[in-house]
Every structure is written in C-alpha cells, then in structure tokens.
Amino acid sequence: SKGRPGCIYTEKANSKAFTDYNTIIYGHNMKSGAMFRTLHNFEDSTVFDTDKYVYIYTKEKVFSYEIFAAYTSDAGHILYENKFDSAEHMQSYLEEALKTAKFNGYVRDGVNVDGNSAIVTLSTGTTDSSERYLVQAVLINE
C-alpha cells in the first residue's frame, strides 16, 4: 500500500513465484532498524559465520535459502545490467559477484551455488548513495 517509508519489494521484472535465476528484494536501510537495516549486521564476520539461512514465506509455500555472500556493491541495477536468461549468463554473474564479495565482504565456503541455481539478493542502501549492501543466498528447499 502507499505510504511512508514504503515497503520491502521485488522488481516488477521478477516472478512473484521466486522462479527466476536471481530475485532481487529491496528494503530501506532505516535508522529505526526497520526493513533491511539489519542486513548490515552481516558486515560483522561473527554474524556472517553464524546466521546462515534466509526464509521467505508466501501464501503458497516457504522458501529456504543458504547465504553464500554478503558485501558492498556499486549501486548499479542488477537486473538491467546483467543477463539472467540462461545458466551461462547466471554463472558469469556469479563469478563477478563472488569476486566483488571476496574483496568487499564475505563468501561462505562450501555452499553449492552455480549457473543452474536460483538465488535471492537482499539489497539495501549504505551511507554512500553510490553503493548497495547485498546479502545473497541460494535456494536449498521449497
């Protein structure tokens, strides 16, 4: 519904059934701690090491994801600047994302994620408008 400060949302280009290679979910970085402010907790290695899963509840089912990366990225539009129409394009995106994550955050070893995977990207702002903070997780069960 309309109102301040908005809501957590997915892109119109993403399937609401979470069937895309990469479903992006956006939420504001609210000072009050609401929405996606707590994603920044993953900047702490202890949180990244201990909090391993994301659960998404829909009317039809519950999706379970395992977190594989948390990092600061540029503010580019992920869906419009990358192709997600094939496993090859997804693999290419993952290689670049993981390279950035190793440099600007954390990557969890031992998580099986590849071009055939379905992932969710949780995205929020930082204090720098040219950046986004991302937590990414791979679908493990629905």
C-alpha positions in Angstrom: 0.0 0.0 0.0 1.0 3.6 -0.5 2.7 5.4 2.4 5.9 6.4 4.0 8.5 4.9 4.2 7.5 2.5 1.5 7.8 -1.3 1.8 10.1 -4.2 1.1 9.5 -5.2 -2.6 10.7 -7.2 -5.6 11.3 -5.9 -9.1 8.4 -6.0 -11.5 10.7 -8.0 -13.8 11.0 -10.7 -11.2 8.5 -13.6 -11.0 6.4 -13.4 -7.8 6.8 -17.2 -7.6 10.6 -16.9 -7.0 11.4 -18.9 -10.1 14.0 -16.6 -11.6 17.7 -17.1 -11.5 18.1 -14.0 -9.3 15.2 -12.5 -7.4 16.1 -9.1 -6.1 14.4 -7.9 -2.9 14.8 -4.3 -1.8 14.3 -2.7 1.5 15.3 0.7 3.0 18.2 1.0 5.5 16.0 2.6 8.2 17.7 4.2 11.2 14.9 2.7 13.4 16.1 -0.8 12.5 13.1 -1.5 10.4 13.1 -3.1 6.9 16.6 -4.1 5.8 18.7 -2.2 8.3 19.7 -5.4 10.0 21.3 -6.7 6.7 24.3 -4.5 7.8 24.8 -6.9 10.7 26.4 -9.2 8.1 29.3 -6.8 7.9 30.4 -8.5 11.2 32.2 -11.8 10.4 30.6 -13.4 13.5 27.1 -12.7 12.2 28.1 -13.9 8.8 29.6 -17.1 10.2 26.6 -17.9 12.4 23.5 -16.7 10.6 23.3 -19.0 7.5 19.8 -19.0 6.3 17.0 -16.9 4.8 13.4 -18.0 4.8 10.8 -16.4 2.5 7.1 -17.0 3.4 4.5 -16.8 0.6 0.8 -17.8 0.7 1.7 -21.0 -1.2 5.0 -22.1 0.4 8.1 -21.4 2.4 11.4 -21.0 0.5 14.7 -21.8 2.3 17.9 -20.2 1.2 21.5 -20.6 2.3 23.5 -17.4 2.5 26.7 -17.6 0.4 27.8 -13.9 0.3 27.4 -10.5 2.0 29.1 -7.5 0.6 29.1 -3.9 -0.5 28.5 -3.4 -4.2 28.0 -0.5 -6.5 24.5 0.9 -6.9 24.1 -0.4 -10.4 20.8 -2.0 -11.3 21.5 -5.7 -11.1 18.6 -6.9 -13.3 19.1 -4.4 -16.1 22.9 -4.5 -16.1 23.2 -8.3 -16.3 21.5 -11.1 -18.3 19.7 -13.8 -16.4 18.2 -15.7 -19.3 20.5 -18.8 -19.2 22.7 -20.8 -16.9 25.7 -19.5 -18.7 24.7 -15.9 -18.0 23.9 -16.7 -14.4 27.3 -18.4 -14.0 29.0 -15.3 -15.4 27.1 -13.0 -13.0 28.0 -15.3 -10.0 31.7 -15.2 -10.9 31.8 -11.4 -10.9 29.6 -11.2 -7.8 31.8 -13.6 -5.8 34.9 -11.7 -6.9 33.4 -8.5 -5.5 32.2 -10.2 -2.4 35.7 -11.6 -1.6 37.1 -8.1 -1.9 34.3 -6.1 -0.2 32.7 -8.6 2.2 32.4 -12.3 2.9 31.9 -15.5 1.0 30.8 -18.7 2.7 32.9 -21.7 1.6 31.1 -25.0 0.9 27.8 -23.5 -0.4 26.8 -25.1 -3.7 25.8 -22.2 -6.0 26.3 -22.2 -9.8 24.7 -21.1 -13.0 21.8 -23.5 -12.6 20.9 -22.1 -9.1 18.1 -19.9 -8.1 19.3 -17.1 -5.7 17.7 -14.3 -3.8 19.6 -11.0 -3.4 18.6 -8.9 -0.5 19.6 -5.3 -1.2 19.7 -2.2 1.0 21.4 1.2 1.0 24.5 2.4 2.6 25.6 5.8 3.8 27.0 6.3 0.3 24.4 6.7 -2.4 26.7 5.1 -5.0 26.7 1.8 -3.1 24.3 -1.0 -2.1 24.8 -3.6 0.6 23.8 -7.1 -0.6 23.2 -10.4 1.1 22.9 -13.3 -1.3 21.5 -16.8 -0.7 20.9 -19.9 -2.8 17.6 -21.8 -2.8 18.0 -25.1 -1.0 14.4 -26.1 -0.4 10.9 -25.1 -1.0 
